[in-house]
């Protein structure tokens, strides 16, 4: 068990290293922090922290830097969450205002997280398992083409172009009205079943007319967006520093192979109470053991996760506060409750 002074020293080392990106020496801690002890005492405390695995010394003559274990103790016990400034709160509200659908919300959220945290942001699409169908629109594109638009009650909008038998304005209107009578207000699984039953009651000509529409709707309703993510802030990779060069290539691979990013976010949706922080070796993807992931669940009735990925040397109090605030805002926004406060 560390005594209070050693905990204060560890906190000071983490704060200084995150700010300076340089190993921290005892004299610098005495000068910048009110520790009320001599540099020699601080050196002894830092040596003890190193012996216990909380700090490490990159070079013999250098200062110390935190280890994953040191960051973990800092996050769990030492890092008071920084409240967002009024400017940051306004930025969230302003950035998200005007979003028109779930696609727009997810895209804006990824950009916002990257902007506020200066890390790589990852936002998972909500899984549309509980959202019911609000409306189906069919727009004629040509004699044999139409656009099917599916609107869910969580704001999600999907569209699909279809090839169809020769159409007229009247036949398009009839197909649209038929689809809404059959599926409006239903869950995805119930809608697919209802369309199958409704097709059985149609004559051959009507069945041919709506068959492409039914296939498109069934495809959209059956497709899972749970494995879709949007990534923001890739240019922030340039800020990570030379000590993190080894993680850049595997992170770029992870951005391409999005299943890895989903694994990094995975635990957030199982712990919906607050922010999840995974530091270094705690990550499930070995090539990214030098990164930390700060994530949180959000919901519009369907659960998903968002978060940021960056070096273990990150400003955890600020990042945690930002991820928490954005996830709560997005949940309220998608639920129609966001009021800008």
C-alpha positions in Angstrom: 0.0 0.0 0.0 1.4 3.4 -1.0 1.4 6.2 1.5 -0.2 9.5 0.7 3.1 11.2 -0.2 4.0 8.5 -2.7 0.6 8.8 -4.3 1.1 12.5 -4.6 4.4 11.9 -6.3 2.9 9.4 -8.7 0.1 11.9 -9.5 2.6 14.6 -10.2 4.7 12.4 -12.4 1.7 11.4 -14.5 0.5 15.0 -14.9 4.0 16.4 -15.8 4.8 13.5 -18.2 1.5 14.0 -20.1 2.1 17.7 -20.4 5.8 17.6 -21.3 6.2 14.2 -23.0 9.6 14.1 -21.3 10.8 11.9 -18.4 10.2 13.6 -15.1 12.9 14.3 -12.6 12.7 14.9 -8.8 13.8 18.5 -9.0 11.2 19.4 -11.6 8.5 17.9 -9.3 9.7 20.0 -6.3 9.7 23.1 -8.5 6.2 22.6 -10.1 4.3 20.9 -7.3 3.9 21.8 -3.6 5.1 18.5 -2.2 6.8 20.2 0.8 9.8 17.8 0.9 13.4 17.9 -0.5 14.4 16.6 -3.9 16.3 13.8 -2.2 13.1 12.6 -0.5 11.3 12.8 -3.9 14.1 10.7 -5.5 13.7 8.1 -2.8 9.9 8.0 -3.3 10.3 7.8 -7.1 12.8 4.9 -6.6 10.3 3.1 -4.4 7.5 3.7 -7.0 9.8 2.2 -9.6 10.5 -0.8 -7.4 6.8 -1.4 -7.1 6.2 -1.1 -10.9 4.4 2.2 -11.0 7.3 4.1 -12.7 10.1 3.2 -15.0 13.4 4.9 -16.0 14.0 4.9 -19.7 17.7 5.7 -19.3 20.0 5.6 -16.4 20.4 9.4 -16.2 16.8 10.2 -17.2 13.8 10.9 -15.0 10.9 8.5 -14.6 7.8 7.9 -16.7 4.6 6.1 -15.6 4.0 2.4 -16.4 0.6 0.9 -17.3 0.3 0.0 -13.7 1.0 3.6 -12.7 -1.6 5.0 -15.1 -4.1 2.5 -13.8 -3.7 3.6 -10.3 -3.8 7.2 -11.4 -7.1 6.6 -13.2 -8.7 4.5 -10.4 -7.7 6.7 -7.5 -5.8 9.8 -8.3 -7.2 11.5 -11.5 -10.1 13.7 -10.5 -12.4 14.1 -13.5 -12.0 17.5 -15.0 -15.4 19.2 -15.6 -15.9 20.5 -19.1 -15.5 24.2 -19.6 -18.4 26.2 -20.8 -16.7 26.6 -24.1 -16.4 22.8 -24.4 -20.0 22.3 -23.5 -21.1 24.9 -26.1 -18.9 23.2 -28.6 -20.7 19.9 -28.1 -24.1 21.5 -28.4 -23.2 23.6 -31.4 -21.4 20.8 -33.2 -24.4 18.4 -32.9 -27.2 20.8 -33.7 -28.7 20.4 -37.1 -27.9 16.7 -37.4 -30.6 15.2 -39.6 -30.3 11.4 -39.0 -28.3 8.7 -37.3 -25.7 8.7 -40.0 -25.1 12.4 -39.5 -25.1 12.0 -35.7 -22.5 9.3 -35.8 -20.3 11.2 -38.3 -20.5 14.4 -36.3 -19.8 12.6 -33.0 -16.6 11.0 -34.5 -15.3 14.4 -35.6 -16.3 16.1 -32.3 -14.5 13.5 -30.1 -11.3 13.8 -32.2 -11.5 17.6 -32.0 -11.9 17.7 -28.3 -9.5 14.9 -27.2 -6.9 15.1 -30.0 -7.0 11.3 -30.2 -8.4 8.8 -32.7 -12.2 8.6 -32.2 -14.3 5.6 -32.9 -18.1 5.6 -33.0 -20.1 2.4 -33.4 -23.5 2.6 -35.1 -26.4 1.7 -32.9 -27.7 -1.8 -33.5 -31.3 -1.3 -34.8 -32.9 -4.2 -33.0 -35.6 -2.4 -31.1 -36.3 0.6 -33.3 -39.6 0.2 -35.1 -40.4 1.3 -38.6 -41.8 4.8 -38.8 -42.3 5.1 -42.6 -41.4 3.7 -46.0 -41.1 6.1 -48.9 -40.7 5.0 -52.6 -39.5 7.5 -55.1 -39.6 6.9 -58.9 -36.2 7.2 -60.5 -37.1 6.1 -64.0 -39.4 3.7 -65.8 -37.8 0.6 -64.2 -36.0 2.1 -61.2 -37.1 3.4 -57.8 -35.5 4.5 -54.6 -36.7 2.8 -51.4 -36.3 4.9 -48.2 -36.7 3.3 -44.8 -37.2 5.5 -41.8 -37.0 4.1 -38.2 -38.4 5.7 -35.1 -34.9 6.2 -33.7 -34.1 8.6 -36.6 -32.1 6.1 -38.6 -32.7 6.5 -42.4 -31.6 3.9 -45.0 -32.1 3.9 -48.7 -31.8 1.4 -51.5 -32.2 1.7 -55.3 -34.1 -1.1 -56.9 -34.8 -2.4 -60.4 -38.5 -3.0 -60.8 -41.2 -3.7 -63.4 -42.4 -0.7 -65.5 -43.8 1.8 -63.0 -46.2 4.8 -63.1 -46.9 7.4 -60.5 -50.0 5.5 -59.5 -48.2 2.2 -59.1 -45.5 3.8 -57.0 -48.1 5.4 -54.8 -49.9 2.0 -54.4 -46.6 0.2 -53.5 -45.7 2.9 -51.0 -49.2 2.7 -49.3 -49.1 -1.1 -49.3 -45.7 -1.2 -47.6 -46.7 1.3 -44.9 -49.9 -0.6 -44.2 -47.9 -3.7 -43.7 -44.8 -2.7 -41.8 -45.3 0.8 -40.2 -45.0 0.5 -36.4 -43.5 -3.0 -36.4 -40.0 -4.2 -35.2 -37.6 -5.4 -37.9 -38.3 -9.1 -37.4 -42.1 -8.6 -37.2 -42.0 -6.5 -40.4 -40.1 -9.2 -42.4 -42.7 -11.8 -41.3 -45.6 -9.4 -42.0 -44.4 -8.8 -45.5 -44.2 -12.5 -46.2 -47.7 -13.0 -45.0 -49.0 -10.0 -47.0 -47.4 -11.2 -50.2 -49.4 -14.4 -50.0 -52.6 -12.3 -50.2 -51.7 -10.5 -53.4 -52.5 -11.5 -57.0 -49.7 -12.3 -59.4 -49.5 -8.8 -61.0 -49.4 -7.0 -57.7 -46.9 -9.5 -56.3 -44.5 -8.8 -59.2 -44.9 -5.1 -58.6 -43.9 -5.1 -54.9 -41.5 -8.0 -54.9 -38.4 -5.8 -55.5 -39.6 -3.4 -52.8 -40.1 -6.3 -50.4 -36.6 -7.7 -51.1 -35.0 -4.3 -50.5 -36.9 -3.8 -47.3 -36.0 -7.3 -46.0 -32.4 -6.7 -46.9 -32.3 -3.4 -45.0 -34.2 -4.8 -42.0 -32.0 -7.8 -41.8 -28.7 -6.1 -42.3 -26.9 -5.4 -39.0 -25.1 -2.1 -38.5 -23.5 -3.4 -35.3 -20.3 -3.9 -37.2 -20.1 -0.5 -38.7 -18.0 2.2 -37.1 -16.9 5.7 -38.1 -13.4 6.8 -37.3 -12.3 10.4 -36.8 -9.0 12.2 -36.1 -6.6 10.1 -38.1 -4.3 13.1 -38.7 -3.9 13.1 -34.9 -1.5 10.2 -35.3 1.2 12.7 -36.2 0.9 14.1 -32.7 1.6 10.9 -30.8 5.4 11.2 -30.7 8.4 9.1 -31.7 8.0 6.8 -28.7 4.7 5.6 -30.1 5.8 5.1 -33.7 5.5 1.3 -33.3 1.7 1.6 -32.7 0.9 3.7 -35.7 1.0 1.0 -38.3 -1.1 -1.5 -36.3 -3.5 1.3 -35.5 -3.9 2.1 -39.2 -4.5 -1.6 -39.9 -7.1 -1.6 -37.1 -8.8 1.3 -38.8 -9.0 -0.7 -42.0 -10.1 -3.9 -40.3 -12.8 -2.4 -38.2 -13.5 -5.6 -36.3 -10.4 -4.7 -34.2 -11.9 -1.3 -33.3 -15.1 -3.0 -32.3 -13.2 -5.3 -30.0 -11.5 -2.3 -28.4 -14.9 -0.8 -27.8 -16.5 -4.1 -26.8 -16.5 -3.9 -23.1 -18.2 -0.5 -23.0 -21.5 -1.9 -24.1 -21.4 -4.5 -21.4 -20.8 -1.8 -18.7 -23.4 0.9 -19.4 -23.0 2.7 -16.1 -20.0 4.9 -17.0 -16.8 5.2 -18.9 -14.5 2.2 -19.4 -10.7 2.8 -19.5 -8.4 0.1 -20.9 -4.7 0.9 -20.5 -1.9 -0.7 -22.5 -1.6 -4.4 -21.9 -5.3 -4.5 -20.8 -6.3 -4.1 -24.4 -7.4 -7.4 -26.1 -5.4 -6.6 -29.4 -1.8 -7.3 -28.8 -0.3 -5.0 -31.5 -2.0 -2.0 -29.7 -0.7 -2.7 -26.2 0.9 0.7 -26.2 -2.5 2.4 -26.6 -5.3 3.3 -24.2 -9.0 3.1 -25.0 -11.5 5.3 -23.2 -15.0 4.3 -24.2 -18.6 4.6 -23.1 -22.0 3.2 -24.2 -24.6 5.4 -25.7 -28.2 4.5 -26.6 -31.1 5.7 -28.6 -33.1 2.6 -27.5 -30.4 0.5 -29.2 -27.1 0.1 -27.6 -23.7 1.1 -29.1 -20.4 2.5 -28.0 -18.1 5.4 -28.7 -14.6 6.3 -27.5 -11.1 7.3 -28.3 -7.9 5.5 -28.9 -4.5 7.1 -28.2 -1.1 6.6 -26.5 -1.1 5.5 -22.9 0.4 9.0 -22.3 -3.0 10.8 -22.5 -4.8 13.3 -20.4 -7.1 10.8 -18.7 -9.2 13.2 -16.5 -10.0 15.4 -19.5 -10.5 12.5 -21.9 -12.8 10.6 -19.6 -14.9 13.7 -19.0 -15.2 14.4 -22.7 -16.2 10.8 -23.6 -18.7 10.8 -20.8 -20.3 14.1 -21.8 -20.5 13.3 -25.5 -22.0 9.8 -24.9 -24.7 11.3 -22.6 -25.4 14.1 -25.1 -25.7 11.8 -28.0 -28.0 9.5 -26.1 -30.2 12.5 -25.2 -30.0 13.9 -28.7 -31.1 10.6 -30.3 -33.8 10.3 -27.7 -35.1 13.8 -28.6 -34.2 15.2 -25.1 -31.1 17.3 -25.9 -31.8 20.9 -25.0 -28.4 22.4 -25.4 -27.6 22.5 -21.6 
